[in-house]
Amino acid sequence: MAVNEEYFNFVLDQLSEFGQVVPKKMFGGIGLFHQGLMFGKIGGDVFRLKVDEVNQADFEAFGMKPYFSEKKKKEMPYWEVPVQILEDKKKLCEWAQKSYESALRARK
């Protein structure tokens, strides 16, 4: 799953207020890491953030659904970021923080 470089750069720019984001190529896409934890990913020109029971309602309010892995035949804890959030740096920073916190909780 190739990632469009222009889209990738746009996402990184939108996340600029969140803090250091380290991209790593993985699974045919790009994993996005903050302080060593993966909190988001880009694949097929779709940006997704990590979701758990704490931030799931935010995504559901926009009609979003979890990513379904055909390879694993199950839903994954990454949900597409609504365009309205992606285009608002401040809101995206808030959502990224919640997703990072989700990654912290999942680590335990």
C-alpha positions in Angstrom: 0.0 0.0 0.0 1.9 3.0 -1.2 1.7 6.3 0.6 1.5 9.5 -1.4 4.4 11.7 -0.3 2.4 14.9 -0.6 -0.3 13.6 1.7 2.3 12.2 4.1 3.9 15.7 4.3 0.5 17.3 4.8 -0.3 15.0 7.7 3.1 15.7 9.3 2.6 19.4 8.9 -0.8 19.2 10.5 0.7 17.3 13.5 3.4 19.9 13.9 1.8 21.3 17.1 1.6 17.8 18.7 5.4 17.4 19.3 8.0 15.1 17.8 6.5 12.5 15.4 8.8 9.8 14.1 7.6 8.0 11.0 8.6 4.4 10.3 7.8 2.4 7.2 5.8 -0.7 8.1 3.1 -2.9 6.7 3.2 -1.2 3.4 2.4 2.1 5.0 3.9 4.4 7.6 3.5 4.1 11.4 3.6 7.4 13.3 5.4 7.2 16.7 5.5 9.7 19.6 7.9 9.0 22.5 8.4 5.5 21.2 4.7 4.5 20.9 2.7 4.1 17.7 -0.3 6.4 17.9 -1.2 6.6 14.2 -0.6 5.3 10.8 -0.9 6.3 7.2 -1.8 3.7 4.5 -3.4 4.0 1.2 -3.6 7.8 1.6 -5.7 7.5 4.7 -4.6 8.8 8.1 -5.7 6.8 11.1 -5.3 7.3 14.8 -5.3 4.7 17.6 -8.6 4.3 19.3 -9.8 2.7 22.5 -12.9 3.0 24.7 -11.9 6.4 25.9 -11.7 8.2 22.5 -13.9 5.9 20.4 -17.0 8.2 20.8 -15.1 11.1 19.2 -14.7 9.0 16.0 -18.2 7.6 16.1 -19.6 11.1 16.3 -18.2 11.6 12.8 -19.5 8.3 11.5 -16.0 6.7 11.4 -15.4 3.0 11.7 -12.3 0.9 12.7 -9.9 -0.3 10.1 -10.6 -3.8 9.0 -7.5 -5.9 8.2 -8.2 -8.3 5.3 -5.0 -10.1 6.1 -5.9 -10.6 9.8 -9.7 -10.8 9.2 -10.4 -8.5 12.1 -10.9 -4.9 13.1 -7.8 -3.0 14.2 -7.7 -0.2 16.8 -7.0 2.5 14.2 -9.8 4.7 12.9 -9.7 7.1 10.0 -9.4 10.8 11.0 -12.3 12.9 9.8 -11.3 15.6 7.3 -12.7 18.3 9.6 -10.3 17.2 12.3 -7.3 16.7 9.9 -7.7 20.2 8.6 -7.8 21.8 12.1 -4.3 21.7 13.6 -5.5 22.4 17.1 -8.2 19.8 17.1 -5.9 17.3 15.4 -3.3 17.9 18.2 -6.0 17.1 20.8 -7.0 13.9 19.0 -3.4 12.8 18.6 -2.8 13.3 22.3 -5.8 11.1 23.1 -4.5 8.5 20.7 -1.1 8.6 22.3 -2.8 8.1 25.7 -4.6 5.2 24.1 -1.2 3.7 23.1 0.0 4.2 26.7 -3.0 2.4 28.1 -2.6 -0.5 25.6 1.1 -0.9 26.7 0.1 -2.0 30.2 
